[in-house]
């Protein structure tokens, strides 16, 4: 298997991003992206917690 077949990540998709060369506007956009990612992760956490709780109640 070669990694050449995998899609290349865009620089803006890499976390944490180098922020030294970003403008204030770009930094504000980056904060919005990060908050969006945090929201997405929190939603996934809640889904997984509810799956765990359902499984736990099933096996009681």
NULO-817252 format. One record per atom (N, C-alpha, C): atom name; residue number from 1; residue in one letter; x, y, z. Coordinates in steps of 0.001 Angstrom, whole numbers, always signed. Atoms other than C-alpha are relative to their C-alpha. Layout:
// residues N
+----+-----+----+---------+---------+---------+
: at :   i : aa :       x :       y :       z :
+----+-----+----+---------+---------+---------+
: CA : NUM :  a :       X :       Y :       Z :
...
+----+-----+----+---------+---------+---------+
This chain:
// residues 60
+----+-----+----+---------+---------+---------+
: at :   i : aa :       x :       y :       z :
+----+-----+----+---------+---------+---------+
:  N :   1 :  x :    +835 :   -1188 :      +0 :
: CA :   1 :  x :      +0 :      +0 :      +0 :
:  C :   1 :  x :    +874 :   +1244 :      +0 :
:  N :   2 :  x :    -715 :   -1262 :     +61 :
: CA :   2 :  x :   +1223 :   +3411 :    -899 :
:  C :   2 :  x :    -929 :   +1136 :    +399 :
:  N :   3 :  x :    +784 :   -1152 :    -406 :
: CA :   3 :  x :     +79 :   +6665 :    +594 :
:  C :   3 :  x :    -258 :    +958 :   -1155 :
:  N :   4 :  x :    +219 :    -859 :   +1161 :
: CA :   4 :  x :    +183 :   +8214 :   -2882 :
:  C :   4 :  x :   -1459 :     -21 :    -446 :
:  N :   5 :  x :   +1393 :    +125 :    +409 :
: CA :   5 :  x :   -3376 :   +6997 :   -3406 :
:  C :   5 :  x :    -945 :    +800 :    +889 :
:  N :   6 :  x :    +848 :    -730 :    -935 :
: CA :   6 :  x :   -4718 :   +8911 :    -407 :
:  C :   6 :  x :     -90 :   +1465 :    -405 :
:  N :   7 :  x :    +113 :   -1425 :    +326 :
: CA :   7 :  x :   -6095 :  +12419 :    -901 :
:  C :   7 :  x :    +908 :    +831 :    +910 :
:  N :   8 :  x :    -873 :    -886 :    -775 :
: CA :   8 :  x :   -3763 :  +15173 :    +230 :
:  C :   8 :  x :    -858 :    +973 :    +807 :
:  N :   9 :  x :    +706 :    -967 :    -831 :
: CA :   9 :  x :   -4969 :  +17320 :   +3124 :
:  C :   9 :  x :    +381 :   +1414 :    -416 :
:  N :  10 :  x :    -278 :   -1409 :    +255 :
: CA :  10 :  x :   -5302 :  +21004 :   +2407 :
:  C :  10 :  x :    +633 :    +567 :   +1263 :
:  N :  11 :  x :    -644 :    -562 :   -1196 :
: CA :  11 :  x :   -3152 :  +23107 :   +4735 :
:  C :  11 :  x :   -1003 :    +491 :   +1046 :
:  N :  12 :  x :    +976 :    -493 :    -975 :
: CA :  12 :  x :   -6276 :  +24622 :   +6309 :
:  C :  12 :  x :    -735 :   -1124 :    +720 :
:  N :  13 :  x :    +646 :   +1128 :    -656 :
: CA :  13 :  x :   -7465 :  +21122 :   +7267 :
:  C :  13 :  x :    +883 :    -614 :   +1081 :
:  N :  14 :  x :    -936 :    +554 :    -966 :
: CA :  14 :  x :   -4447 :  +20444 :   +9450 :
:  C :  14 :  x :    -122 :    +763 :   +1314 :
:  N :  15 :  x :     +97 :    -615 :   -1328 :
: CA :  15 :  x :   -4834 :  +21077 :  +13186 :
:  C :  15 :  x :   +1185 :    -433 :    +823 :
:  N :  16 :  x :    +172 :   -1460 :     -30 :
: CA :  16 :  x :   -3208 :  +22884 :  +14835 :
:  C :  16 :  x :    +706 :    +635 :   -1179 :
:  N :  17 :  x :    -533 :    -718 :   +1150 :
: CA :  17 :  x :   -2536 :  +25303 :  +12048 :
:  C :  17 :  x :   +1027 :   +1023 :    +468 :
:  N :  18 :  x :    -964 :   -1049 :    -306 :
: CA :  18 :  x :    +452 :  +27657 :  +11992 :
:  C :  18 :  x :    -726 :   +1334 :    -157 :
:  N :  19 :  x :    +800 :   -1222 :     +29 :
: CA :  19 :  x :   -1197 :  +30953 :  +12887 :
:  C :  19 :  x :    +826 :   +1280 :     -87 :
:  N :  20 :  x :    -844 :   -1191 :     -17 :
: CA :  20 :  x :   +1763 :  +33294 :  +12833 :
:  C :  20 :  x :    -199 :    +897 :   -1206 :
:  N :  21 :  x :    +113 :    -797 :   +1216 :
: CA :  21 :  x :   +1210 :  +34428 :   +9247 :
:  C :  21 :  x :   -1442 :    +375 :    -342 :
:  N :  22 :  x :   +1402 :    -290 :    +287 :
: CA :  22 :  x :   -2585 :  +34750 :   +9479 :
:  C :  22 :  x :    -369 :   +1417 :    +421 :
:  N :  23 :  x :    +497 :   -1335 :    -346 :
: CA :  23 :  x :   -4330 :  +38103 :   +9471 :
:  C :  23 :  x :   -1030 :    -122 :   +1125 :
:  N :  24 :  x :   +1017 :      -3 :   -1055 :
: CA :  24 :  x :   -6801 :  +39107 :  +12172 :
:  C :  24 :  x :   -1283 :    -636 :    -526 :
:  N :  25 :  x :   +1204 :    +569 :    +606 :
: CA :  25 :  x :   -9667 :  +38260 :   +9836 :
:  C :  25 :  x :    +129 :   -1516 :    -167 :
:  N :  26 :  x :    -234 :   +1441 :    +148 :
: CA :  26 :  x :   -8158 :  +34854 :   +9065 :
:  C :  26 :  x :     -26 :    -705 :   +1355 :
:  N :  27 :  x :     +24 :    +580 :   -1348 :
: CA :  27 :  x :   -7677 :  +34218 :  +12786 :
:  C :  27 :  x :   -1432 :    -115 :    +511 :
:  N :  28 :  x :   +1412 :     +58 :    -415 :
: CA :  28 :  x :  -11330 :  +35042 :  +13441 :
:  C :  28 :  x :    -730 :   -1121 :    -730 :
:  N :  29 :  x :    +590 :   +1113 :    +758 :
: CA :  29 :  x :  -12352 :  +32641 :  +10668 :
:  C :  29 :  x :    +460 :   -1340 :    +567 :
:  N :  30 :  x :    -556 :   +1224 :    -573 :
: CA :  30 :  x :  -10090 :  +30006 :  +12197 :
:  C :  30 :  x :    -704 :    -342 :   +1317 :
:  N :  31 :  x :    +723 :    +218 :   -1258 :
: CA :  31 :  x :  -11779 :  +30451 :  +15577 :
:  C :  31 :  x :   -1391 :    -565 :    -295 :
:  N :  32 :  x :   +1321 :    +500 :    +382 :
: CA :  32 :  x :  -15158 :  +29916 :  +13896 :
:  C :  32 :  x :     +96 :   -1470 :    -414 :
:  N :  33 :  x :    -205 :   +1395 :    +412 :
: CA :  33 :  x :  -13847 :  +26720 :  +12282 :
:  C :  33 :  x :    +227 :    -905 :   +1210 :
:  N :  34 :  x :    -294 :    +807 :   -1188 :
: CA :  34 :  x :  -12499 :  +25458 :  +15611 :
:  C :  34 :  x :   -1246 :    -192 :    +852 :
:  N :  35 :  x :   +1232 :    +120 :    -785 :
: CA :  35 :  x :  -15760 :  +26206 :  +17427 :
:  C :  35 :  x :    -972 :    -962 :    -670 :
:  N :  36 :  x :    +856 :    +917 :    +750 :
: CA :  36 :  x :  -17641 :  +24382 :  +14692 :
:  C :  36 :  x :    +455 :   -1445 :    +212 :
:  N :  37 :  x :    -545 :   +1348 :    -220 :
: CA :  37 :  x :  -15344 :  +21381 :  +15103 :
:  C :  37 :  x :    -288 :    -474 :   +1424 :
:  N :  38 :  x :    +315 :    +352 :   -1393 :
: CA :  38 :  x :  -15835 :  +21442 :  +18878 :
:  C :  38 :  x :   -1466 :    -397 :    +114 :
:  N :  39 :  x :   +1426 :    +332 :     -21 :
: CA :  39 :  x :  -19616 :  +21465 :  +18374 :
:  C :  39 :  x :    -241 :   -1377 :    -616 :
:  N :  40 :  x :    +144 :   +1294 :    +672 :
: CA :  40 :  x :  -19340 :  +18514 :  +15977 :
:  C :  40 :  x :    +454 :   -1142 :    +901 :
:  N :  41 :  x :    -524 :   +1031 :    -901 :
: CA :  41 :  x :  -17258 :  +16549 :  +18477 :
:  C :  41 :  x :    -938 :    -187 :   +1195 :
:  N :  42 :  x :    +931 :    +108 :   -1126 :
: CA :  42 :  x :  -19647 :  +17342 :  +21340 :
:  C :  42 :  x :   -1261 :    -759 :    -379 :
:  N :  43 :  x :   +1167 :    +745 :    +472 :
: CA :  43 :  x :  -22579 :  +16051 :  +19278 :
:  C :  43 :  x :    +323 :   -1486 :     -83 :
:  N :  44 :  x :    -408 :   +1400 :     +99 :
: CA :  44 :  x :  -20677 :  +12840 :  +18593 :
:  C :  44 :  x :    +153 :    -633 :   +1384 :
:  N :  45 :  x :    -137 :    +496 :   -1371 :
: CA :  45 :  x :  -19849 :  +12470 :  +22290 :
:  C :  45 :  x :   -1373 :    -330 :    +573 :
:  N :  46 :  x :   +1343 :    +238 :    -531 :
: CA :  46 :  x :  -23532 :  +12789 :  +23200 :
:  C :  46 :  x :    -640 :   -1239 :    -632 :
:  N :  47 :  x :    +529 :   +1200 :    +666 :
: CA :  47 :  x :  -24501 :  +10161 :  +20598 :
:  C :  47 :  x :    +621 :   -1260 :    +594 :
:  N :  48 :  x :    -692 :   +1178 :    -536 :
: CA :  48 :  x :  -21893 :   +7764 :  +21947 :
:  C :  48 :  x :    -401 :    -268 :   +1445 :
:  N :  49 :  x :    +447 :    +177 :   -1386 :
: CA :  49 :  x :  -22939 :   +8370 :  +25554 :
:  C :  49 :  x :   -1380 :    -643 :     +18 :
:  N :  50 :  x :   +1330 :    +568 :     -10 :
: CA :  50 :  x :  -26528 :   +7615 :  +24708 :
:  C :  50 :  x :      +8 :   -1442 :    -476 :
:  N :  51 :  x :    -140 :   +1407 :    +419 :
: CA :  51 :  x :  -25495 :   +4429 :  +22905 :
:  C :  51 :  x :    +512 :    -850 :   +1153 :
:  N :  52 :  x :    -536 :    +723 :   -1151 :
: CA :  52 :  x :  -23478 :   +3380 :  +25944 :
:  C :  52 :  x :   -1061 :    -213 :   +1057 :
:  N :  53 :  x :   +1046 :    +109 :   -1010 :
: CA :  53 :  x :  -26383 :   +4105 :  +28279 :
:  C :  53 :  x :   -1066 :   -1027 :    -427 :
:  N :  54 :  x :    +977 :    +960 :    +494 :
: CA :  54 :  x :  -28778 :   +2132 :  +26077 :
:  C :  54 :  x :    +540 :   -1424 :    +124 :
:  N :  55 :  x :    -596 :   +1336 :    -112 :
: CA :  55 :  x :  -26389 :    -827 :  +25986 :
:  C :  55 :  x :     +81 :    -424 :   +1467 :
:  N :  56 :  x :     -99 :    +327 :   -1419 :
: CA :  56 :  x :  -25840 :    -645 :  +29738 :
:  C :  56 :  x :   -1362 :    -392 :    +570 :
:  N :  57 :  x :   +1316 :    +325 :    -530 :
: CA :  57 :  x :  -29574 :    -651 :  +30454 :
:  C :  57 :  x :    -503 :   -1325 :    -581 :
:  N :  58 :  x :    +389 :   +1260 :    +621 :
: CA :  58 :  x :  -30074 :   -3577 :  +28054 :
:  C :  58 :  x :    +593 :   -1198 :    +725 :
:  N :  59 :  x :    -707 :   +1114 :    -631 :
: CA :  59 :  x :  -27530 :   -5739 :  +29869 :
:  C :  59 :  x :    -138 :     -33 :   +1511 :
:  N :  60 :  x :    +228 :     +54 :   -1459 :
: CA :  60 :  x :  -28806 :   -5050 :  +33401 :
:  C :  60 :  x :    -865 :   -1155 :    +368 :
+----+-----+----+---------+---------+---------+
